[in-house]
Amino acid sequence: METCQTLEAIHYKENKLFILDQLQLPKKLEYEEITCVEEGWQAIKQMKVRGAPCIAIVGCLALAVELNKHHPTSKHELMSLIVRQLDYLTTARPTAVNMKGAAESLKTLINQLQDNQDITADDIRQRVISKAELMLISDVKCNQSLGHHGAQHILQHCQQGKICVMTHCNTGSLATAGYGTALGVIRALHEAGKLDHVLCTETRPYNQGARLTAFELVHDKIPASLITDSMAAFAMYKKGVSAVIVGADRVVANGDTANKIGTYQLAISAKHHGIPFYVACPSTTCDFSLLTGDAIVIEERPHNELTYINGVQIAADGIGVWNPAFDVTPAELITGGIITEFGVFKASELQHNLTAVTDRSE
Ligand code: MRU
């Protein structure tokens, strides 16, 4: 297995975009160039890149590389191309809200620019490219801040001594521009010398935990063990778990949270064992236009992602399959809180608190 200094899911240099093909991990570290929106959409759909923040950044940078080659004849032509491509990109993975949020923010930018007579179509093109490029930097900063807030909160509120964290799916450098969300909190605890051990779930059916999180933890020399999803409750009983920390694909107004399938049952088990359950996500993962988790569209993935592992058939031909990629954890089970770049909030008070902080920082 090749090694490298820092794991980069997204490599962007001199207007060229490369993504680490996560379907090849952990066997191969192979980068693939994305030269247009269609290739970006395909990479997201096929889960060569995945994780809510990473999906949004790759989508926007795919648009940036396409716009780099495009010389618009008019503002109108450019605007309709950008809107069309952004709308298309949001269709690849419907549950993760970050791409939709990023698309709305780019649309707001071009709408603000279009009426200014001094601004040319080429200026708009450049501004969109720059805004997409900035996401790479701002995401890492956001994750570091979120990691710091989460680690502080856990150290203040969880059991004394070194911390054992259980996590699910992959929320690390491979799911973001770097550092990670739930894995960012784990990294911050490790950097502070306060982490004893991580228990990472395999995350069936697509094994993001075994394929990706285990890879990141080994790569970064963070002490960790892999468990199957079905071992989680027993591990909570036996292994002295201090906190469960997961990521999110969409957090709605009442604090209900969509995340990788299996999150809901972890939250139920954590409550039973009196273990604080945290969701860690950037504010861009919050969607307060939806009131409760029931309104979240849950992506369903192809049957063969469940009946095959790495091309090997593991289930009988003809069996029916239900394969939702995400579930919704009710706010009341998120007992530790929701960790954001602005601080840690009670799930039920997230909308109120986040709106107050973001209003103040504008
Ligand atoms: O289907 P995936 O691998 O894209 O699902 C990823 C998750 O559920 C993550 O927990 C979430 O996107 C947060 S990633 C920082």
Residues whose N, C-alpha, C, O or C-beta is under 5 A from the ligand:
A	BS01	MRU	R50 G51 A52 H168 C169 N170 T171 A175 T181 Q208 G247 A248 D249 N259 K260
